[in-house]
Amino acid sequence: MNNKRKNCRLSIDIPVKIRYNGVTVPARSRNLSCGGIFIQTQEDDVPNGSCQLTLFLPDGKGPIVVNSQTVWTDQGVAVEDPEQQAPDATTGGNASGGGLEFQSLSTEQKERINEFIARNTRETLH
């Protein structure tokens, strides 16, 4: 199988805020790399296009704010934790998700994400 990803990904559930069209919605990450993130929302809140993303890494250094671009969406992504399932019966207990590519990471932000991924990958292997 040919994997086209350039960056190491970490499966992780962290809080995220997405701002687009003047609205801010909460989301959760499902995986993270220094190139982008897969997010999951409670409703059809995955932006179609550009957005501002705020990541809350649990590293004690404050949020990372970055401009992002939606590269794909997957409506109806299954939610493993029943408490995170959308209450709207029309969703069938599913949430929406999408892959967002970071557009404007600073060198410091990129290093911080890479260090976070490396640290958590090592902890997972032990």
DRENBA-805040 format. One line per 10 residues: number of its first residue (from 1); their letters; for each residue x, y, z of N, C-alpha, C. Coordinates in steps of 0.05 Angstrom, whole numbers. Example, Ala and Ser with C-alpha at 12.3 -4.5 7.8 and 13.67 -1.06 7.14 Angstrom:
1> AS> 264:-114:156:246:-90:156:264:-66:156 ~ 257:-45:142:273:-21:143:258:1:157 .
//
This chain:
1> MNNKRKNCRL> 17:-24:0:0:0:0:18:25:0 ~ 11:44:-16:26:68:-19:15:90:-1 ~ 31:97:20:22:118:38:35:145:29 ~ 18:164:22:28:189:11:34:210:32 ~ 30:204:58:34:223:79:64:229:83 ~ 70:255:86:97:264:90:105:265:119 ~ 85:267:137:91:272:165:81:249:182 ~ 95:245:204:87:225:224:61:235:237 ~ 42:217:241:16:223:253:14:210:280 ~ 0:224:298:-5:214:325:-35:213:329 .
11> SIDIPVKIRY> -46:190:336:-74:188:343:-77:200:371 ~ -93:222:372:-96:236:398:-122:251:398 ~ -135:252:421:-160:266:425:-154:291:442 ~ -153:314:428:-149:339:442:-171:359:434 ~ -177:379:451:-197:399:443:-186:418:421 ~ -204:425:404:-198:443:381:-221:462:378 ~ -215:487:370:-236:505:362:-232:512:333 ~ -254:513:318:-253:520:289:-268:546:286 ~ -256:566:272:-270:591:267:-271:595:237 ~ -296:597:227:-301:602:199:-328:616:195 .
21> NGVTVPARSR> -330:633:175:-355:648:170:-365:662:195 ~ -347:673:211:-354:688:235:-364:672:258 ~ -363:645:256:-373:627:277:-350:610:288 ~ -350:605:314:-330:588:327:-345:563:337 ~ -335:539:329:-347:515:338:-326:497:352 ~ -334:482:372:-316:463:385:-313:438:368 ~ -290:425:371:-285:400:357:-265:384:374 ~ -259:360:365:-239:343:378:-221:333:356 ~ -195:330:362:-177:318:342:-179:288:344 ~ -173:275:322:-170:246:321:-142:238:315 .
31> NLSCGGIFIQ> -128:254:299:-100:251:295:-87:277:287 ~ -61:279:291:-47:304:288:-19:299:276 ~ -11:316:258:16:316:247:24:345:245 ~ 49:351:238:57:379:234:47:390:208 ~ 35:373:191:23:382:166:-7:387:168 ~ -20:374:188:-49:378:189:-61:361:212 ~ -88:360:211:-103:348:233:-129:336:222 ~ -137:314:234:-164:303:229:-181:311:253 ~ -202:326:247:-220:336:269:-247:322:266 ~ -261:322:289:-288:311:290:-305:331:304 .
41> TQEDDVPNGS> -329:337:293:-348:356:305:-374:341:312 ~ -390:354:327:-416:342:335:-437:343:314 ~ -435:362:296:-455:365:275:-440:370:249 ~ -454:380:229:-441:385:203:-426:411:204 ~ -407:413:223:-392:438:228:-364:437:216 ~ -358:418:198:-332:418:185:-333:439:163 ~ -314:459:165:-314:480:145:-308:470:117 ~ -319:483:97:-312:476:70:-295:499:59 ~ -269:496:63:-251:518:54:-232:526:76 ~ -227:552:78:-208:562:97:-220:566:124 .
51> CQLTLFLPDG> -204:564:145:-214:568:172:-189:575:190 ~ -195:584:214:-175:588:234:-178:566:255 ~ -157:552:261:-158:530:280:-143:537:305 ~ -154:531:328:-140:534:354:-137:507:366 ~ -112:499:370:-105:473:382:-97:476:411 ~ -107:459:428:-101:460:456:-84:436:464 ~ -58:437:457:-41:415:464:-37:414:495 ~ -38:390:506:-35:388:535:-5:388:543 ~ 9:410:535:37:412:541:43:436:559 ~ 23:450:568:26:472:586:36:498:573 .
61> KGPIVVNSQT> 36:500:547:48:523:533:27:541:520 ~ 1:536:525:-20:553:513:-28:543:485 ~ -49:555:474:-59:545:449:-42:553:425 ~ -45:537:404:-33:543:378:-55:552:359 ~ -53:576:348:-72:586:329:-60:585:301 ~ -74:573:282:-62:569:255:-85:570:234 ~ -79:583:212:-97:583:189:-96:555:176 ~ -119:545:168:-120:518:157:-139:518:133 ~ -136:496:118:-153:492:94:-164:464:96 ~ -190:461:92:-202:434:92:-195:421:66 .
71> VWTDQGVAVE> -184:397:68:-176:382:44:-194:358:39 ~ -209:349:59:-230:329:54:-248:328:78 ~ -273:319:74:-292:315:95:-303:287:93 ~ -312:277:116:-323:250:118:-347:251:136 ~ -370:259:125:-394:261:140:-402:234:151 ~ -409:233:177:-418:208:189:-396:191:200 ~ -374:203:209:-352:188:221:-362:176:247 ~ -358:150:252:-368:138:276:-353:149:301 ~ -367:155:322:-356:164:346:-354:141:366 ~ -330:135:377:-327:112:394:-338:117:422 .
81> DPEQQAPDAT> -336:141:432:-346:148:459:-375:157:457 ~ -394:141:469:-422:149:467:-428:177:478 ~ -412:186:497:-417:213:508:-410:235:488 ~ -394:228:467:-387:248:447:-405:247:423 ~ -424:229:422:-442:227:399:-461:250:397 ~ -467:259:374:-485:281:370:-513:273:379 ~ -526:291:395:-552:284:405:-574:285:384 ~ -569:298:361:-589:301:340:-594:274:328 ~ -619:265:328:-627:239:318:-621:236:288 ~ -620:259:273:-615:257:245:-587:248:238 .
91> TGGNASGGGL> -569:250:258:-541:242:252:-538:212:257 ~ -558:199:269:-555:170:273:-533:164:293 ~ -527:182:312:-506:177:332:-478:181:320 ~ -476:193:297:-450:198:285:-443:228:286 ~ -418:233:281:-409:261:279:-397:265:252 ~ -390:290:247:-377:297:221:-347:300:226 ~ -331:295:206:-303:298:209:-290:308:183 ~ -265:316:186:-251:326:162:-221:329:167 ~ -207:328:145:-178:332:146:-172:361:139 ~ -157:374:157:-149:402:152:-119:404:150 .
101> EFQSLSTEQK> -110:418:130:-81:422:125:-74:449:137 ~ -52:450:153:-43:475:164:-31:492:142 ~ -37:518:142:-28:536:121:-6:555:130 ~ -4:560:155:14:582:164:28:576:190 ~ 38:551:194:53:545:219:79:560:219 ~ 85:573:242:111:585:245:131:563:252 ~ 156:569:250:177:549:257:173:540:286 ~ 167:558:304:163:550:332:139:532:335 ~ 117:538:322:93:521:323:99:493:312 ~ 113:492:290:119:466:277:137:450:296 .
111> ERINEFIARN> 157:462:308:175:448:327:159:438:351 ~ 141:455:361:125:447:384:107:423:378 ~ 94:423:355:77:400:347:95:375:343 ~ 117:378:330:135:355:326:145:344:352 ~ 153:361:371:162:352:397:140:338:412 ~ 115:349:411:92:336:424:87:309:412 ~ 88:306:386:83:280:373:105:260:380 ~ 130:269:379:152:251:386:151:242:415 ~ 145:260:433:143:253:462:120:233:467 ~ 97:238:454:74:220:458:77:194:444 .
121> TRETLH> 92:193:422:97:168:408:116:151:425 ~ 136:163:437:155:148:454:140:137:478 ~ 122:153:490:107:144:513:89:120:506 ~ 78:121:482:60:99:473:76:73:469 ~ 101:76:461:117:52:455:127:39:481 ~ 128:53:503:138:41:528:116:27:544 .
//
